Amino acid sequence: MTAKLIKPDGSIASVKPENGTDFQLEELNRFVQGYIEVIHPPDMPGYIMVINEEGKLKGLPWNPFATRIWKHDDIVGNALLCRSEQVK
């Protein structure tokens, strides 16, 4: 099962957990380049989005595609969209 790494430049990469089943904290930190925050996209039951908790404080670039998925606020920096069971 692949997850999608959504970057601010509009590129989307398919990524898989290193262990084959679920993402570890260190992987998530690398994907979002810092501390993680987990949010639940309103129109995507069973999915989560992992973002940088301090992204706005760090001045990370706006991520328009991730923002459209989230709908509640602007998302900045990289965002990882995956099934909720892929993060434990």
N, C-alpha and C positions, 0 to 999 in steps of 0.2 A: 504494500500500500504506500503510495507516494504522497507527499505533502507538497505544497506550493510555497516557494519563497518569493514573495512579491517585493520588488525593489522600487524605490522612488522614481527611477528612470522609466518605469513601465515594463521592465523585463520581468519575466516569471520563469523560475527554474524549478524543476521537479527534484525533490530531495527525499532521501530515505534515512531512517535512523541507522546509525552505525552498527547497532546490535541486531538490526533487522526487524525489531518489533516496536520499540518505543524510544522516544527522544530522551536523552539524559540532560540534566541541567546545563552541563558544560557545552553541549551541542547547541542548545537553545540560546545560551549567552553569546556564542560565536555568531549564530545566525542574525541576531538582533543587535549585536555589538554592544552589549551591556546587560544590565539587570533586566529580568523579564517581567512582563505583566501579561496575564492571561485574560482575554475578553471573549465574550460569546456573541458572535454575529447574530442579529435578531432573526434573520430569514434563513438561517442555516442550522437547523437542529442537528445535534450530534457533532458539530464542528466547533473548533476554537481558533482564535487568532492569538498568536504570541507576538508581542510588540516590546519595544524598549521602554521601560518604565520611566526613564529620565530623558527620553528623546527630545521633548520640547525644551527642557532645560539646557540640553547640550546643543540645541540649534540644528538638529538633524533635518534633512530636507523633507518637504511635504510628500506624502505618498498618496496620489489621487485615487488609484485603483483600490487600495486598502481602505481608504476613507469611504468610498462608495459602498463597500461591503459592510463596514461598521455602521455608517449612517448617523451616529450620535455625536461625533466630534472628529476633528482632523487627526489623522494618523501620520506620524512622521517616521522616517527611517525604514528599515526592512521590516516586513511582517511575514510571519510563517502561518499559513492556513493549513490546518490538519484535522483529522478526526480526533475527537476528545480522548479516545482510548490510546492514542499515540503519545500522550503526555501523562505520566503518572506521578 
